[in-house]
Amino acid sequence: MKKNYFTLSLLIISLFSFNLSFAQKKKVGTLSEDLKEISGLTFINETIMVGHNDGGHAPKLYLMDVKGNLLHTVLIDGATNIDWEDITYDGKEYLYIADNGNNDNDRKDLVIYKVSTKDILTKKLIPSEKINISYNEQTAFPPEKTDLYFDAESLTFFNDELYIFTKCRAFPFDGVSLCYTVPTKPGTYKLDKKTQIVLGKEGWWKDSSTGAEVYGDKFYILTYNRLLIYKLENNSFVKESEMLMEPISQFEAIAINSKGEIYIADENNSLLGGGNIYYVLSTTK
């Protein structure tokens, strides 16, 4: 869920971003009115994507084509959308929905919902299983302002595990994103940090993760104005390249299909626009 100052901050920042490179991306569609606050997106086959809204909305999944045309809606039984922030697919049978949004770093009820892809294609109401998580590095709820690292908006699947990347809210800001891995089996887990990345130190608007995907052995981490590409080597992430997503928007979700085609979506914003799906054509940096 977003702070009230979000829109004004992005507008001011965008006025000073004119000298940055523009990514080659193409608008291919508009999101349904039902997805005004999109915060997660993933492919389940070559042509169908699944998305969901941010916290405070119904626990629903929305199936759509790459142009945003709504195909099917599914309600998740036994789930609550406290702060859904991302979704990922294991490429075989299951989707995982991260209710890990934690702006104030004070939640003790973080959960990942596991649902069957077969169910979402054929039913209107489907069951879910829970993967309950907590972070061993967090000992106070909330911690001191210098240790606000436990909000998370990014979830992806790699080598039979779920990867969580946290969003830095520390003050002073240092751009650190903690990475945790999670088993896909339902249960309750206390997680130890696997590693961390410094996405940058210019501020939360540029250097905080809002979504993640994996293609091959590459991790794609989205921020409000960039797409960073990393490779995991010896439990450390090495940055290989980045795509600049200018002009800045409230980019919240990324999906990559089996062909490596990258799509991103921005949330509808009263001042900045948005509510669209874009196809990313190539890198510029």
N, C-alpha and C positions, 0 to 999 in steps of 0.2 A: 504494500500500500504506500502511496506517495505522500510526502509532506506538502503543506500548502504553498511553500515557497518554490516548489519545483518549476512551475511554468515560468514565473518571472525570472528565475535564475538562468534557465536555458535560453530565454529570449535575449537577455543581456549578453550572455556568452556568445550567442550566434552572431551578434553584431561585430564581435572582434575576431571572427573566424574566417574573414574574407580572404586572407592570405594563405590558407591551407589548401592542399590539393583536393580535388574532387574524385571520388571513386566512380568507376564506370558501372553504374547500376541503372536498371530500367524498371519503372513502375509497371507491373503486369496486372494488378487488380486492386480492388477495394474490399476491405473486410466487411462482413455482415454487421448490421447495427447491433446484433446480439454480442458482438465481440469488440465493444468500444474500448475495453481495458485489457487487450490481449497481453499476456505475459509469458506464454509458452507455446511452442510450435514444434512439430516433428512429422516426418513422413512415416507412413506405414506401408506404402508401396510406391511405385513410380509416380503416381498421379494424385494420390490422396494424402492430405495433411490433416493432422489433428491439433487443435488449438484449445486454449482455455483462457478465462479471464483472471484478473488479479483478485486479491482478497475481497471478501464482502459480497461476492456473487454466489449464485447457486453452484453446487458441485457438479458442473456439467462439462462434457467434452463436445467439441464442435468439429465435425468432419467436413472438409471442404476441398475443392480443387485448387490448383495453383493460382487461379485468378480470384480466389476468395469466395466463390459461389458455394453457399451452404448446401450440403448434401444430406446431413443426418445429425441429430442431436441425441446425446446419451446422458442420462442422470446416473451418478455414481452412488449406489446404495451404501449406507454406513459411513459416508465421508462428509466432511465439513470443509468449506473453503475459507479457512481463517486467513491465509495469505499464500495462495498458490503462486508459484513463481517460475516453474519450468516443467517440462515434460520430455521424456526420452523413450526410445523404443529399443528393445534388445535385438531386433532384426529377425526374431523367430516367433515368439508367442505373446510377449507381454509389453505393456506400457507402464511407465512409472511416473507418477505425478508428485512433484515436490511441494509439500506444504511447509516450506522452510523459511518463508519470509519472516524477518525478525528485526524490523527497523530499530526498535528500542533495545534490542539485545537482551530482552527479559523473558522470552518464552521458554517454557519447560515441556512443551507439547509438540515438538517438531516430529513430523511424520512424512513418510513417502508411501503413497497408495499404489498398489500393484493391481492391474486389471488385465483381463484377457483381450487381445486384439480381435479374436473370433467373436467375442461377445459384443464389442462395440460396433462391429460391422452389421450385426443382425438384430440387436435388441435396443429397446428404449431405456430400460433400467437394468443395471448390471451390478454384480457384487464386487467387493474390493477386499484386498488383504492389506495389512499394515506392517510397515517397517518403521519402528519407532527409533529415533536416534537422539543422542546428546553428544556434546563435544567435551572430551576430557580436559582440554585447555581452558574451558570456561568454568570458573569457580565462583563467580558472582553474577547476579541477575537483577539489574544490569551490572556490568563491570565498570571500571573507571573509564572516563572519556578517551584516555590514551589506549584502551584495549577493546574498542568496539569493533570486533572482527567477526561477529557471529550471525550477521544477517547473510542470507544466501539466496541468490536469484538464478543460479546456474546449476544444471544437472545434466549429465550425459552418461553414456554407457560405453565401456571399453574393457576388453578382455575379461568378460564375465563379471565385472564389477560396476557399480555406480560411482561416478565421480562428482563430488560437490565442490564448487568454487564459491568462496564467500565474498561478500561485498564490503569493502573498507568503509567504515563510518568513524574511524578513529580521529581524534583531534589532539595534536595537529595531524593532518592527513599525510599518510606515507605510502598509500597505494598498494598495501599488502593484501593479497588474496590468499587465504588459506585453502588448501586442497585436502579433502577427506575422501576415502573410499569406503563403500558400503556394500555388504553382501546383498544379493537379490532375494534371499530367502526371508520371508516374513519373520519378525521377531523384534527383540529390543536390543539395541547395540549402543555401547559407549565407544565413541570413535577417537582414535589418536590421529593427530595430523600426519598426513603422508609427506607433504612438502608444502611449499608456498611459492607464489610468484609476486614480483613487484610489477604491476601493470603500468605504473608511471606515478609521478608525484605532482601532477598539475591540478588535481582536484577530482572530486567524486563524479562530476559531469563527464569527464573524459576517461578516468582511470579506474572505474569500478565496473565489475562484470554484471551484465544483465541477462546473459544467456550463453549456452555452450552447446557445441556439437562435436562429434568425431567423424572424420572420414579417413579411412585407411588407418595410418598411424599418426595422423595430425589432429590436434585439438584446436578448434576454432572458438575463440572467446570474444563475445560481442560486448561493446560498451555503447554509450549514447552517440559516439561519433566515430568509432573504429571497430575493425574486426581484426583481432590479433591471432596469428597462427603459430602454434608451438608444437614441438616434438618432445616426447618424454624420453629422456636418456638417463639411465642410472638413477631413477627416482627424482630427477630434476627436470624442470621444463626449460627448454631452450627455444627462444623466439627465432622463427625463421623469416617472417615477413609480417606486414600489416596492410590492411586496406582502410583508407580514410573515407568515412561515410559523411561527407559534407553535402549540403548544409546540415548542421546538427539537427537531430530530431529525437523523439523519445523512442529510440529503437529498443525493443523489449524481447524480441524472439528471433531465433534462427533455426532453419531446417535445411538439411542437406540430403538429397536422395542418393540412390545407389550409383548414379552416374557422376556424382560429385557436383551436381548443380546446386548452387547456394541461393537460398531465399531468406530474406529478412522481413520483419514486419514492425511497424511503429504504431504506438498507441495513439488514438485520437486525442488531440490536444487543441483546446479552444484558440490558442494563439499561434501555435506552431504548425497546425494542421495534423496530418498523419491519418492513421486508420487504413494504411495501405500495405500491399505486399510488393516487394521489389525482388527482381532477379539480379544477382551480382555478376557482372560480366567478366571483370578482371581486376587485378591489383593495380595500384598506382604508385606503390612504394615498396 
